Amino acid sequence: MNQMPGEEVPWWSQPAPTSITPATITPATTPLSPARPQLPIILLLSLTLVAGVLGGGIGYFVAHYSDGRSTPDARAQFANAADGQALTTSTATIERAPGSIAGIAAGVLPSVVSISTTSSAGSGTGSGFVIRSDGYILTNNHVVADAADGAGKIAVQFNGGKSVAAEIVGRDATYDLAVIKVNMKNLKALVLGDSDKVVVGDSVIAIGSPLGLTGTVTTGVVSAKDRPVSAGGGSDAQNSFINAIQTDAAINPGNSGGPLVDVTGAVIGINSAIASMSSSRGQSGSIGLGFAIPMNQAKRTAEQLIATGKSSHPILGVSLDLQFAGPGARISTVPGAVVTSGPAAEAGLLSGDLILSIDGRNVANAEELIVAIRSHAPGDKVKISYIRVKKTIDVTVTLVAAPAN
């Protein structure tokens, strides 16, 4: 997980010891049972020894002859095998229900692709998945960014091994999303789920091509929601703040852009980032901290990219002071920190105001406010609670789209 930048975000981003009482012995109130004749000690020892031998013998018999795996007949079969006869093999059939992990994977894998790029910056791999049967594929912007910026090439390999060229339809570095297209028809598109209904503890499956290993399936649960993370790379990283779904399903380099699906096989997120321990040998792998872009946000952006090649994201119209440690997000005091006629200005916010919450959700720092704003759409109304000179004020702000680049 990338380190957040330590600078302002442009307005368009957004008793004393006690004595111990001795314990007392309370007389028994239950009548004692009549004394029984005592057996000689030697006889008792003998009985104990016999019981031990019998117990051990019975345990051996149960363990070796009654578990269905090493019966006398089975032992004879193994002996016969040693004499050159055929080994006994299992004829049991494993039933794999459609709702099992294997069943879900079988249904999703044909729609998951491996993406390879080559450009002047080198080569790279990632993942993606079909969102429309007429060839549209959703992935991360950072998977195809080098090919886009360096006039490179993009190849898509399907689960069956077929590889075809792809072209970029549109990219959004802010959300770290991109749509590419292949010249193919009648593809199987994945069902897109409702990420707003996901709860912590839900089972999930991550599918992709970690380290180039196509069609890799890993499982886990939703570990947390609304994690502010920066997904992406290069010059776009500081702006790619996402309100992520956290999962312990193993995600590694190359999984980026692949789907995170629920137990129905519906996509609830796009695998985009991982937290790794530092490694002296280069990039580290999964430590059970993976992050995915919520599908509801990705769906909205993908639709815009397909329709126009561009997408929009909402803004509050302020610059935030990233040096402020919180709690809360403080509006910067530099000139122009509150954009004239912007959403915040229209709601009465001023430079130096300390924003505490949005829609009742507490804000710990500037990054959390940014991802909370970006989880909405232009035109949405949000409730902002802020402090000015020790007075708490609540206002409703209508978000607007950021200016086009």
C-alpha positions as CSV (number, residue, x, y, z in Angstrom):
1,M,0.0,0.0,0.0
2,N,1.6,3.2,-1.1
3,Q,2.5,5.9,1.4
4,M,0.2,8.9,1.3
5,P,1.9,12.1,0.2
6,G,2.8,14.6,2.9
7,E,1.6,17.7,1.2
8,E,-1.6,19.5,0.6
9,V,-4.1,17.9,-1.7
10,P,-5.2,20.1,-4.7
11,W,-8.8,21.2,-4.4
12,W,-9.8,18.9,-7.1
13,S,-8.6,15.7,-5.3
14,Q,-10.1,16.2,-2.1
15,P,-5.9,2.1,46.3
16,A,-3.7,1.1,48.6
17,P,-2.6,-2.5,49.2
18,T,-5.3,-4.6,50.9
19,S,-4.6,-7.5,53.3
20,I,-5.2,-11.0,52.2
21,T,-7.7,-13.0,54.3
22,P,-6.5,-16.6,55.0
23,A,-8.7,-19.2,53.3
24,T,-10.9,-21.2,55.7
25,I,-11.8,-24.9,55.4
26,T,-15.6,-25.6,55.4
27,P,-16.7,-28.9,56.9
28,A,-18.4,-31.2,54.4
29,T,-22.2,-31.3,54.7
30,T,-22.8,-34.3,52.5
31,P,-22.9,-37.6,54.5
32,L,-20.0,-39.9,54.0
33,S,-20.6,-43.2,52.2
34,P,-20.1,-46.5,54.2
35,A,-16.6,-47.8,54.0
36,R,-16.0,-50.5,51.5
37,P,-13.6,-53.5,52.0
38,Q,-10.2,-52.6,50.8
39,L,-8.5,-54.8,48.2
40,P,-4.8,-55.7,48.7
41,I,-2.5,-53.3,47.1
42,I,-0.8,-56.0,44.9
43,L,-4.2,-57.0,43.6
44,L,-5.0,-53.4,42.7
45,L,-1.8,-53.0,40.9
46,S,-2.4,-56.2,39.0
47,L,-5.9,-55.1,38.0
48,T,-4.5,-51.8,36.8
49,L,-1.8,-53.5,34.7
50,V,-4.3,-55.8,33.1
51,A,-6.7,-52.9,32.4
52,G,-3.8,-51.1,30.7
53,V,-2.8,-54.0,28.6
54,L,-6.4,-54.6,27.5
55,G,-6.9,-50.9,26.8
56,G,-3.8,-50.8,24.7
57,G,-4.8,-53.9,22.8
58,I,-8.3,-52.6,22.1
59,G,-6.9,-49.3,21.0
60,Y,-4.5,-50.9,18.6
61,F,-7.2,-53.1,17.1
62,V,-9.6,-50.1,16.7
63,A,-6.9,-48.0,15.1
64,H,-5.6,-50.6,12.7
65,Y,-8.5,-52.8,11.9
66,S,-11.7,-50.8,12.3
67,D,-11.1,-47.5,10.5
68,G,-11.9,-48.7,7.1
69,R,-8.4,-47.9,5.8
70,S,-6.3,-50.8,7.1
71,T,-8.6,-53.8,7.5
72,P,-7.2,-57.3,7.3
73,D,-8.6,-57.5,3.7
74,A,-6.9,-54.2,2.9
75,R,-3.6,-55.4,4.3
76,A,-3.9,-58.5,2.2
77,Q,-4.5,-56.3,-0.8
78,F,-1.3,-54.3,-0.1
79,A,0.6,-57.5,0.3
80,N,-0.7,-58.8,-3.0
81,A,0.3,-55.5,-4.6
82,A,3.8,-56.2,-3.3
83,D,3.6,-59.5,-5.1
84,G,3.0,-57.8,-8.4
85,Q,-0.8,-57.5,-8.3
86,A,-2.6,-54.2,-9.1
87,L,-2.9,-51.5,-6.4
88,T,-6.4,-50.7,-5.2
89,T,-7.7,-47.3,-6.4
90,S,-10.6,-45.2,-5.2
91,T,-13.8,-45.2,-7.2
92,A,-15.5,-42.5,-5.1
93,T,-17.1,-39.6,-6.9
94,I,-16.7,-36.1,-5.4
95,E,-19.9,-34.0,-5.7
96,R,-19.1,-30.4,-6.4
97,A,-22.2,-28.3,-6.0
98,P,-22.6,-25.1,-8.2
99,G,-22.3,-23.0,-5.0
100,S,-19.0,-24.7,-3.9
101,I,-15.7,-22.9,-4.4
102,A,-14.9,-25.2,-7.3
103,G,-18.3,-24.6,-8.8
104,I,-18.0,-20.8,-8.5
105,A,-14.5,-20.8,-10.0
106,A,-15.6,-22.9,-12.9
107,G,-18.3,-20.4,-13.7
108,V,-16.1,-17.3,-13.4
109,L,-12.8,-18.4,-14.9
110,P,-13.9,-18.3,-18.5
111,S,-14.5,-14.5,-18.1
112,V,-11.2,-13.7,-16.4
113,V,-8.2,-12.8,-18.5
114,S,-4.5,-12.2,-18.2
115,I,-3.2,-8.9,-19.6
116,S,0.3,-8.4,-20.9
117,T,1.7,-5.1,-22.0
118,T,4.9,-4.1,-23.8
119,S,6.1,-0.5,-24.2
120,S,9.2,1.6,-24.1
121,A,9.1,1.3,-20.3
122,G,9.3,-2.5,-20.5
123,S,6.7,-5.2,-20.1
124,G,4.2,-6.0,-17.4
125,T,1.3,-8.3,-16.6
126,G,-2.0,-8.0,-14.8
127,S,-5.6,-9.3,-14.8
128,G,-9.0,-8.2,-16.0
129,F,-12.5,-9.6,-16.6
130,V,-15.2,-9.3,-19.2
131,I,-18.0,-6.9,-18.4
132,R,-19.8,-6.9,-21.7
133,S,-20.2,-9.8,-24.2
134,D,-19.1,-7.6,-27.1
135,G,-15.5,-7.5,-26.0
136,Y,-15.3,-4.9,-23.2
137,I,-12.9,-5.8,-20.3
138,L,-12.4,-4.0,-17.0
139,T,-9.0,-3.7,-15.3
140,N,-6.8,-1.3,-13.4
141,N,-5.4,1.8,-14.9
142,H,-1.9,1.0,-13.6
143,V,-2.0,-2.4,-15.5
144,V,-2.2,-0.6,-18.9
145,A,-0.8,2.9,-18.1
146,D,2.7,2.2,-19.5
147,A,1.3,0.9,-22.7
148,A,-1.0,3.9,-23.0
149,D,1.7,6.5,-22.2
150,G,4.5,4.7,-24.2
151,A,2.4,3.8,-27.3
152,G,2.8,0.2,-26.4
153,K,0.8,-3.0,-27.1
154,I,-1.7,-4.8,-25.0
155,A,-2.4,-8.6,-25.3
156,V,-5.3,-10.4,-23.6
157,Q,-5.1,-14.1,-22.9
158,F,-8.3,-16.0,-22.1
159,N,-8.5,-18.9,-19.7
160,G,-8.5,-21.4,-22.6
161,G,-5.2,-20.1,-23.8
162,K,-6.4,-17.9,-26.7
163,S,-4.5,-14.6,-27.0
164,V,-5.7,-11.5,-28.8
165,A,-4.7,-7.9,-29.1
166,A,-6.6,-5.2,-27.2
167,E,-7.0,-1.5,-27.4
168,I,-7.7,1.1,-24.6
169,V,-11.2,2.5,-24.5
170,G,-10.7,4.9,-21.6
171,R,-8.8,5.3,-18.4
172,D,-9.4,7.0,-15.0
173,A,-6.3,7.5,-12.9
174,T,-8.3,8.9,-10.0
175,Y,-10.1,5.6,-9.4
176,D,-7.3,3.5,-10.9
177,L,-9.7,2.0,-13.5
178,A,-9.5,1.3,-17.2
179,V,-11.6,-0.3,-19.9
180,I,-10.0,-2.1,-22.8
181,K,-11.6,-3.9,-25.7
182,V,-10.9,-7.0,-27.8
183,N,-12.4,-7.7,-31.3
184,M,-14.5,-10.6,-30.1
185,K,-18.3,-11.3,-29.8
186,N,-20.4,-13.6,-27.6
187,L,-18.1,-13.5,-24.7
188,K,-19.4,-14.5,-21.2
189,A,-19.6,-11.4,-19.1
190,L,-19.5,-11.6,-15.3
191,V,-22.5,-10.5,-13.2
192,L,-21.7,-7.3,-11.3
193,G,-22.7,-7.4,-7.6
194,D,-23.8,-4.7,-5.1
195,S,-20.7,-3.8,-3.1
196,D,-22.8,-1.6,-0.8
197,K,-24.4,-4.8,0.6
198,V,-21.1,-6.5,1.4
199,V,-20.5,-7.0,5.2
200,V,-17.3,-7.9,7.1
201,G,-17.0,-11.7,7.3
202,D,-18.5,-12.4,3.9
203,S,-16.7,-15.2,2.0
204,V,-15.0,-14.0,-1.2
205,I,-12.9,-15.5,-4.0
206,A,-10.1,-13.6,-5.8
207,I,-9.2,-14.7,-9.3
208,G,-6.4,-13.5,-11.5
209,S,-2.9,-14.0,-12.8
210,P,-0.5,-13.4,-9.9
211,L,3.1,-13.4,-11.1
212,G,1.8,-14.5,-14.5
213,L,0.2,-17.7,-13.2
214,T,-3.1,-17.4,-15.1
215,G,-6.4,-18.7,-13.7
216,T,-5.2,-18.6,-10.0
217,V,-8.0,-18.9,-7.5
218,T,-7.7,-17.9,-3.8
219,T,-10.3,-17.6,-1.0
220,G,-10.9,-15.5,2.1
221,V,-13.3,-13.2,3.7
222,V,-14.1,-9.5,3.7
223,S,-11.8,-8.2,6.4
224,A,-12.9,-4.6,6.5
225,K,-14.7,-2.0,4.5
226,D,-14.0,1.7,3.7
227,R,-10.2,1.5,3.9
228,P,-8.6,4.6,2.4
229,V,-5.7,3.3,0.3
230,S,-3.8,4.6,-2.7
231,A,-3.9,2.1,-5.5
232,G,-1.9,2.6,-8.7
233,G,1.6,3.6,-9.5
234,G,3.9,6.2,-10.9
235,S,2.8,9.7,-11.2
236,D,-0.8,8.8,-10.8
237,A,-0.4,7.2,-7.4
238,Q,-0.9,10.2,-5.2
239,N,-4.3,10.9,-6.7
240,S,-5.6,7.3,-6.8
241,F,-7.3,7.2,-3.4
242,I,-10.0,4.6,-3.2
243,N,-12.5,3.6,-0.5
244,A,-11.4,0.0,-0.6
245,I,-12.8,-3.4,0.5
246,Q,-10.1,-5.2,2.5
247,T,-9.7,-9.0,2.2
248,D,-7.4,-11.8,3.4
249,A,-7.7,-13.7,0.2
250,A,-4.2,-14.0,-1.2
251,I,-3.5,-11.2,-3.7
252,N,-0.1,-10.8,-5.3
253,P,1.5,-8.7,-8.1
254,G,-0.4,-9.6,-11.3
255,N,-3.7,-10.0,-9.5
256,S,-4.4,-6.3,-10.2
257,G,-7.5,-5.8,-12.2
258,G,-9.0,-9.3,-11.5
259,P,-12.3,-9.8,-9.9
260,L,-13.2,-10.3,-6.2
261,V,-16.4,-12.3,-6.3
262,D,-18.9,-13.3,-3.6
263,V,-20.4,-16.8,-3.0
264,T,-22.9,-16.3,-5.9
265,G,-20.1,-15.5,-8.4
266,A,-21.0,-11.8,-8.6
267,V,-18.2,-9.3,-8.8
268,I,-18.1,-7.1,-5.7
269,G,-14.6,-5.6,-6.2
270,I,-11.6,-5.2,-8.5
271,N,-8.3,-6.4,-6.8
272,S,-6.0,-3.4,-6.9
273,A,-3.5,-3.2,-4.0
274,I,-1.7,-5.1,-1.3
275,A,0.1,-4.2,1.9
276,S,3.5,-5.9,2.1
277,M,6.3,-6.3,4.6
278,S,9.6,-4.8,3.4
279,S,11.8,-7.2,1.5
280,S,15.5,-7.0,0.7
281,R,14.8,-9.1,-2.4
282,G,12.4,-6.8,-4.0
283,Q,8.6,-6.8,-4.1
284,S,7.0,-8.9,-1.4
285,G,3.9,-11.1,-1.8
286,S,0.6,-11.4,0.1
287,I,0.5,-11.1,3.8
288,G,-3.3,-11.3,4.0
289,L,-3.9,-7.6,3.4
290,G,-5.4,-7.1,0.0
291,F,-7.6,-4.3,-1.2
292,A,-10.3,-4.0,-3.9
293,I,-12.1,-1.1,-5.5
294,P,-15.8,-1.5,-4.7
295,M,-17.8,-2.6,-7.7
296,N,-20.5,0.0,-7.4
297,Q,-17.9,2.7,-8.0
298,A,-16.1,0.7,-10.7
299,K,-19.4,0.1,-12.5
300,R,-20.3,3.8,-12.7
301,T,-16.8,4.7,-14.0
302,A,-16.7,1.8,-16.5
303,E,-20.0,2.9,-18.0
304,Q,-18.8,6.4,-18.4
305,L,-15.5,5.2,-20.0
306,I,-17.4,3.0,-22.5
307,A,-19.8,5.8,-23.4
308,T,-17.4,8.7,-23.8
309,G,-13.8,7.5,-23.2
310,K,-13.7,9.7,-20.1
311,S,-15.2,9.7,-16.6
312,S,-15.9,12.2,-13.8
313,H,-15.5,12.2,-10.1
314,P,-17.0,14.4,-7.4
315,I,-15.2,17.2,-5.5
316,L,-15.9,19.2,-2.4
317,G,-14.0,22.2,-3.7
318,V,-11.3,22.6,-1.0
319,S,-7.6,22.0,-0.5
320,L,-6.8,19.9,2.6
321,D,-3.8,20.2,4.9
322,L,-2.2,16.8,4.8
323,Q,0.3,17.9,7.5
324,F,-2.5,18.0,10.0
325,A,-2.5,14.7,12.0
326,G,-6.1,14.7,12.9
327,P,-8.5,13.7,14.1
328,G,-10.5,15.3,11.3
329,A,-9.5,16.9,8.0
330,R,-8.5,20.5,8.2
331,I,-9.1,22.9,5.2
332,S,-5.8,24.5,4.3
333,T,-5.2,28.2,5.2
334,V,-3.4,29.0,1.9
335,P,-5.0,31.4,-0.4
336,G,-7.7,29.8,-2.6
337,A,-8.0,26.8,-0.4
338,V,-11.8,27.1,-0.6
339,V,-12.8,27.5,-4.3
340,T,-15.0,30.4,-5.0
341,S,-18.5,29.3,-5.9
342,G,-17.5,25.7,-5.2
343,P,-19.7,23.3,-3.2
344,A,-17.9,24.0,0.1
345,A,-18.0,27.7,-0.4
346,E,-21.7,27.6,-1.2
347,A,-22.3,25.7,2.0
348,G,-20.3,28.3,4.1
349,L,-17.1,26.5,4.8
350,L,-13.9,28.6,5.3
351,S,-10.2,28.1,5.3
352,G,-9.1,26.5,8.6
353,D,-12.4,24.8,9.3
354,L,-12.0,21.3,10.7
355,I,-14.2,18.7,9.1
356,L,-15.1,15.9,11.6
357,S,-17.6,13.7,9.7
358,I,-19.4,13.1,6.4
359,D,-22.8,11.5,6.4
360,G,-22.3,10.6,10.1
361,R,-19.1,8.7,9.4
362,N,-16.2,10.1,11.5
363,V,-13.2,11.3,9.5
364,A,-9.8,10.5,11.0
365,N,-7.6,12.4,8.5
366,A,-7.6,14.1,5.1
367,E,-7.2,10.8,3.2
368,E,-10.4,9.4,4.7
369,L,-12.3,12.5,3.7
370,I,-11.0,12.3,0.1
371,V,-12.1,8.6,-0.3
372,A,-15.4,9.3,1.3
373,I,-16.1,12.0,-1.2
374,R,-15.0,9.9,-4.1
375,S,-17.3,7.1,-3.1
376,H,-20.1,9.3,-4.2
377,A,-21.1,10.7,-7.6
378,P,-21.4,14.3,-8.8
379,G,-24.7,15.7,-7.8
380,D,-24.9,13.7,-4.6
381,K,-25.8,15.6,-1.4
382,V,-23.7,14.8,1.7
383,K,-23.9,16.0,5.3
384,I,-20.7,17.6,6.6
385,S,-20.0,18.3,10.3
386,Y,-17.2,20.7,11.1
387,I,-15.7,22.8,13.9
388,R,-15.0,26.6,13.7
389,V,-13.7,28.3,16.8
390,K,-14.9,25.5,19.1
391,K,-18.4,25.5,17.6
392,T,-19.7,22.5,15.7
393,I,-21.7,23.2,12.6
394,D,-23.7,20.9,10.3
395,V,-24.3,21.6,6.7
396,T,-25.5,19.8,3.5
397,V,-23.2,20.1,0.5
398,T,-24.0,19.2,-3.1
399,L,-21.0,17.7,-4.8
400,V,-20.0,18.6,-8.3
401,A,-17.8,17.0,-11.0
402,A,-14.2,17.9,-11.1
403,P,-13.1,20.0,-14.1
404,A,-12.1,18.0,-17.1
405,N,-8.3,17.7,-17.6
